[in-house]
């Protein structure tokens, strides 16, 4: 371990963004120390993508990110693209594959990405302090002082890459937000994102027994014209809804707002049922609905409909009643009461207000030498590798902007 105590740069947080920034700055010749409180390196990378790390998305653009300033992420994303990161992956001879809609995963293990970043840091002669607890951060003239039980570190520039509060079980904290407030930077109220949604237990009771049922749907926030609709799979759970469709819409959902879910994902169910009634009127309603919905969901849905039973035949329903049934399935409106919280969330929405940061360098405008990158910033990506691309891009933007001490 390096015995140096004064560095050009201290990076707090040895995750995706932090290691990227440290490696870039170190390879430019700056003296860099990387500090983290965890014993296990980059645990969030390790568990991502089912252990194979969905490390970027080929379709990345600012359109897949949420922020109070939707234009803030443009500069960093344009300067370091998925192809740039893919070049790094290829240089380290990591095999990968495209799984779905531009999502890239490691063929083997997410450990490949961790090892690559560690190697890049080593190439930049980055010093490590891990595990290392920070009790206090202060600024004396042009030097930041990090103090803790293991000693003190001085650095002329300080990069905060400690992420958000999602997944506290692997070490996530609100360190970045506390530090931002300490230095009088504004913070956009944080909340869980890419997270399952929950419902009042009594209201959800009819569907709780369907836990484990999955189906493709189209989901949006009812009455929110500017919110995108997502065509993805949805999973019913004993407490509510999950799966990619729900994780996506959860980042846009506001408490009290109903969801609108098309359970047949854009198929014309009303027309199909009327046509089927003419040709196969003797078929059981439950059997016919099971052509479009999972059997257990179809039977449960019928039971919830007033005046209908699972044993009814299609011909027994008048056309207006059949239309009403189809319309309810195509436009299921229901109001979640909350989320499954940070323990189940993949990321945090909100964070350090981008109005206080320079979009090219991620430096705090009011505190020269202080930088915030990655998930700590009010830039939140969709599910599918976008948040990792923001981590790489913001880390590189910061790493290129850092300067050696005068």
C-alpha positions in Angstrom: 0.0 0.0 0.0 1.2 3.5 -0.8 2.3 5.5 2.3 1.6 8.8 0.6 -0.9 11.0 2.6 -1.3 14.0 0.2 -2.7 13.4 -3.3 -3.8 15.3 -6.3 -7.2 13.6 -6.1 -9.1 11.5 -3.5 -12.1 9.5 -4.9 -14.6 8.3 -2.3 -16.5 5.2 -3.5 -14.8 2.3 -5.3 -17.8 1.4 -7.5 -18.4 1.8 -11.3 -18.1 5.6 -11.5 -15.4 5.9 -8.8 -13.0 3.3 -10.3 -13.5 4.8 -13.8 -12.7 8.3 -12.7 -9.7 7.2 -10.6 -8.3 5.1 -13.5 -8.6 7.9 -16.0 -7.1 10.5 -13.7 -4.3 8.1 -12.6 -3.4 7.2 -16.2 -3.1 11.0 -16.9 -0.3 11.2 -14.4 -2.2 12.5 -11.3 -1.7 11.0 -7.9 -5.0 9.4 -6.9 -6.3 7.6 -3.9 -9.5 5.5 -4.0 -11.3 5.2 -0.6 -14.1 2.9 0.3 -15.7 1.7 3.5 -16.6 -1.8 2.1 -14.5 -4.9 2.5 -15.7 -6.4 -0.8 -14.8 -4.4 -3.9 -17.7 -3.2 -6.1 -20.4 -5.5 -4.7 -23.1 -3.7 -6.7 -21.4 -4.5 -9.9 -20.9 -8.1 -8.8 -24.6 -8.7 -8.2 -25.9 -6.8 -11.2 -27.5 -8.5 -14.2 -28.0 -11.7 -12.4 -24.2 -11.9 -11.8 -23.3 -11.1 -15.4 -23.4 -7.3 -15.3 -25.6 -5.6 -17.9 -22.6 -3.2 -18.4 -24.1 -0.8 -21.0 -26.8 -0.4 -23.7 -26.0 0.2 -27.3 -29.1 2.5 -27.7 -28.0 4.9 -25.0 -29.2 8.5 -25.5 -30.4 11.3 -23.1 -34.0 10.1 -23.8 -33.5 7.2 -21.4 -32.6 9.3 -18.4 -34.7 11.2 -15.8 -33.5 14.4 -14.2 -34.8 17.8 -13.3 -32.5 19.0 -16.1 -32.9 16.4 -18.9 -30.2 18.0 -20.9 -27.5 17.8 -18.2 -26.3 14.3 -19.1 -25.8 15.1 -22.9 -22.2 16.3 -22.7 -20.8 13.3 -20.7 -22.8 10.7 -22.7 -21.6 12.2 -26.0 -18.0 12.3 -24.9 -17.9 8.7 -23.7 -20.3 6.3 -25.6 -21.2 2.6 -25.2 -18.8 1.9 -28.1 -16.0 3.6 -26.1 -16.7 1.3 -23.1 -17.0 -1.7 -25.4 -13.6 -0.9 -26.8 -12.2 -1.2 -23.2 -14.1 -4.5 -22.7 -12.6 -5.9 -25.9 -9.1 -4.7 -24.9 -9.4 -6.7 -21.8 -10.6 -9.7 -23.8 -13.9 -10.0 -22.0 -16.5 -12.0 -23.9 -20.0 -10.5 -24.0 -23.3 -10.8 -25.7 -26.4 -8.7 -26.6 -29.4 -10.0 -24.7 -32.4 -7.8 -25.4 -32.8 -4.3 -26.9 -29.2 -3.3 -26.9 -28.4 -4.7 -23.4 -24.9 -6.0 -23.2 -23.9 -8.6 -20.7 -20.7 -10.5 -19.8 -20.7 -14.1 -21.1 -19.0 -15.3 -17.9 -19.3 -13.1 -14.8 -19.6 -9.6 -13.6 -16.2 -10.2 -11.9 -14.7 -9.7 -15.3 -15.8 -6.0 -15.2 -14.5 -5.6 -11.7 -11.2 -7.1 -12.5 -10.9 -4.8 -15.6 -11.6 -1.7 -13.6 -9.1 -2.8 -10.9 -6.5 -3.4 -13.6 -7.2 0.0 -15.1 -6.7 1.6 -11.7 -3.5 -0.3 -11.2 -2.2 0.9 -14.6 -2.8 4.5 -13.3 -0.9 3.7 -10.0 -4.0 4.4 -8.0 -3.5 4.0 -4.2 -6.2 2.1 -2.3 -7.6 2.7 1.1 -10.1 -0.1 1.6 -11.8 -0.7 4.0 -11.4 2.8 5.2 -14.0 4.7 7.2 -14.4 8.4 6.8 -15.7 10.2 9.9 -15.3 13.7 8.7 -14.6 15.7 5.5 -13.3 19.3 5.7 -11.7 21.8 3.5 -8.8 24.0 4.5 -7.9 26.6 1.8 -7.3 24.5 -1.3 -7.0 21.1 0.4 -9.7 18.6 1.4 -9.0 16.6 4.5 -10.5 13.2 5.1 -10.3 11.9 8.6 -11.3 8.6 10.2 -10.2 5.9 12.6 -7.5 4.7 10.2 -5.9 8.1 9.9 -6.1 11.1 7.5 -5.8 11.8 3.8 -5.3 15.1 2.1 -6.2 15.8 -1.5 -6.4 18.9 -3.6 -9.5 17.6 -5.4 -12.3 15.4 -4.0 -14.6 13.2 -6.1 -17.7 11.8 -4.5 -18.8 8.5 -6.2 -20.5 6.8 -3.3 -23.8 6.2 -5.2 -27.3 6.4 -3.8 -29.2 4.6 -1.1 -30.5 1.6 -3.2 -29.5 -1.8 -1.8 -28.3 -0.8 1.7 -27.6 -4.5 2.3 -24.5 -4.3 0.1 -23.3 -1.1 1.7 -25.3 1.8 0.1 -25.6 4.9 2.2 -26.6 8.6 1.9 -23.0 9.7 2.3 -23.0 11.7 -1.0 -26.2 13.6 -0.1 -25.0 14.5 3.4 -21.7 15.7 2.0 -23.5 17.8 -0.7 -25.6 19.5 2.0 -22.5 20.0 4.1 -21.0 22.1 1.3 -24.4 23.9 0.7 -25.3 22.1 -2.5 -29.0 21.5 -3.3 -30.3 18.0 -3.3 -33.3 16.8 -5.3 -35.4 14.7 -2.9 -34.3 11.1 -3.3 -36.6 8.1 -3.6 -36.3 4.4 -4.7 -36.4 3.8 -8.5 -36.4 0.7 -10.6 -38.4 -0.8 -7.8 -41.4 -3.1 -7.3 -44.7 -1.4 -6.5 -46.9 -2.5 -3.6 -50.6 -2.3 -2.8 -52.8 -2.2 0.2 -53.0 -5.9 1.4 -56.8 -6.2 1.4 -57.2 -4.6 -2.0 -54.5 -6.9 -3.4 -55.8 -10.1 -1.7 -57.5 -11.5 -4.9 -54.3 -11.3 -6.8 -51.8 -12.3 -4.1 -52.4 -16.0 -4.8 -51.1 -15.3 -8.4 -47.6 -14.6 -7.1 -45.1 -15.8 -9.7 -47.4 -15.3 -12.7 -45.7 -13.3 -15.5 -46.9 -11.8 -18.8 -46.0 -9.2 -21.4 -47.9 -5.9 -20.8 -47.9 -2.3 -21.8 -47.7 0.0 -18.7 -47.9 3.8 -18.3 -48.9 6.3 -15.6 -52.6 7.1 -16.1 -53.2 10.7 -17.1 -49.5 11.5 -17.6 -49.1 12.3 -21.2 -45.4 13.0 -21.0 -44.6 9.7 -19.3 -43.5 6.9 -21.7 -45.3 3.6 -22.0 -43.2 0.5 -21.5 -43.8 -2.8 -23.3 -42.1 -5.3 -21.0 -42.9 -8.3 -18.9 -44.8 -7.9 -15.6 -44.6 -10.2 -12.6 -47.3 -10.5 -10.0 -46.1 -10.9 -6.4 -47.7 -11.5 -3.1 -47.4 -7.8 -2.3 -48.0 -6.2 -5.7 -46.3 -5.9 -9.1 -42.7 -6.3 -10.3 -40.8 -7.3 -13.4 -39.1 -5.1 -16.0 -42.3 -3.2 -17.0 -43.0 -2.2 -13.4 -39.4 -1.4 -12.5 -39.3 0.9 -15.6 -42.6 2.8 -14.8 -41.7 3.0 -11.0 -39.1 5.7 -11.8 -41.9 7.9 -13.2 -44.7 6.9 -10.8 -45.8 9.5 -8.2 -47.6 8.5 -5.0 -51.3 8.6 -5.4 -51.0 8.3 -9.2 -52.8 5.3 -10.9 -51.1 3.0 -13.3 -52.7 2.0 -16.6 -51.8 -1.5 -17.7 -52.8 -3.2 -20.9 -52.6 -6.8 -20.0 -52.5 -7.9 -23.7 -49.8 -5.5 -24.7 -51.5 -3.7 -27.6 -53.4 -6.7 -29.0 -56.9 -5.9 -30.1 -58.7 -8.1 -27.5 -62.2 -6.5 -28.0 -62.3 -7.3 -31.7 -60.7 -10.8 -31.1 -63.3 -11.8 -28.5 -66.3 -10.6 -30.6 -64.9 -12.5 -33.6 -64.3 -15.6 -31.5 -67.8 -15.5 -30.1 -69.2 -15.7 -33.6 -67.1 -18.7 -34.5 -66.7 -20.5 -31.2 -69.5 -19.3 -29.0 -69.7 -22.6 -27.1 -66.2 -22.3 -25.8 -65.8 -21.5 -22.0 -65.0 -17.9 -21.4 -62.0 -18.9 -19.2 -60.6 -21.1 -21.9 -60.9 -18.3 -24.5 -59.3 -15.6 -22.3 -56.5 -18.0 -21.5 -55.4 -17.6 -25.2 -54.3 -14.1 -24.3 -53.7 -14.2 -20.5 -52.0 -16.8 -18.3 -54.6 -19.3 -17.3 -54.6 -18.5 -13.6 -54.9 -14.8 -14.2 -57.7 -15.3 -16.7 -59.7 -17.3 -14.2 -59.0 -14.9 -11.4 -60.0 -11.9 -13.6 -63.4 -13.5 -14.5 -64.2 -14.1 -10.9 -63.6 -10.4 -10.1 -66.0 -9.3 -12.8 -69.5 -8.7 -11.6 -72.0 -11.3 -12.9 -69.4 -13.5 -14.6 -68.2 -17.1 -13.7 -65.4 -19.3 -14.9 -68.0 -21.7 -16.3 -69.8 -19.3 -18.5 -69.6 -19.8 -22.2 -68.7 -17.0 -24.6 -72.2 -17.0 -26.3 -73.8 -16.2 -22.9 -72.3 -12.7 -22.9 -74.0 -9.9 -24.8 -71.7 -8.0 -27.1 -71.6 -4.8 -24.8 -70.7 -7.0 -21.8 -67.9 -8.7 -23.8 -66.6 -5.2 -24.9 -66.6 -4.0 -21.3 -64.6 -7.1 -20.2 -62.1 -6.6 -23.0 -61.7 -2.9 -22.3 -61.0 -3.6 -18.6 -58.2 -6.0 -19.5 -56.8 -3.6 -22.1 -56.9 -0.7 -19.6 -56.5 -2.0 -16.0 -56.3 1.1 -13.8 -55.0 0.5 -10.3 -53.2 2.7 -7.7 -50.1 1.5 -5.8 -49.8 2.6 -2.2 -46.0 2.5 -2.2 -42.8 0.9 -3.3 -40.8 -2.1 -2.0 -38.2 0.5 -0.8 -34.5 0.9 -1.1 -33.7 -2.8 -0.2 -35.4 -3.9 -3.5 -34.7 -0.8 -5.6 -32.0 -1.1 -8.2 -31.1 2.7 -8.1 -32.0 5.9 -6.4 -33.8 8.7 -8.2 -32.9 12.3 -7.3 -29.6 13.2 -5.8 -27.2 16.2 -6.1 -29.0 18.9 -8.1 -27.4 19.3 -11.5 -28.0 23.0 -11.4 -25.0 23.2 -9.0 -22.7 21.1 -11.2 -20.8 21.8 -14.4 -22.1 19.4 -17.0 -18.7 18.9 -18.7 -16.7 18.1 -15.6 -19.3 17.3 -12.9 -17.5 19.9 -10.6 -19.5 21.8 -8.1 -19.8 25.3 -9.3 -19.7 26.8 -5.8 -16.9 24.6 -4.4 -13.9 24.4 -6.8 -12.2 21.0 -6.6 -15.3 19.1 -5.4 -17.0 16.7 -7.9 -20.0 14.4 -7.8 -20.4 11.5 -10.3 -22.6 8.5 -11.0 -25.8 7.6 -9.1 -25.2 10.4 -6.5 -26.2 12.9 -9.1 -29.8 13.7 -10.2 -29.5 11.6 -13.3 -31.4 8.2 -13.3 -31.4 5.8 -16.2 -33.9 3.3 -17.4 -33.5 -0.4 -16.7 -31.2 -2.1 -19.2 -27.6 -0.9 -18.7 -28.2 2.8 -18.9 -27.2 3.5 -15.3 -23.8 1.8 -15.8 -23.2 3.9 -19.0 -23.9 7.0 -17.0 -21.4 5.8 -14.4 -18.7 5.2 -17.0 -19.4 8.5 -18.8 -19.6 10.7 -15.8 -16.5 9.0 -14.4 -14.6 9.7 -17.5 -15.8 13.3 -17.8 -14.6 13.9 -14.3 -11.3 12.0 -14.7 -10.4 14.0 -17.8 -11.2 17.3 -16.0 -9.1 16.7 -12.8 -5.8 18.6 -12.7 -2.5 17.9 -10.9 -1.8 20.2 -7.9 0.0 23.3 -8.8 
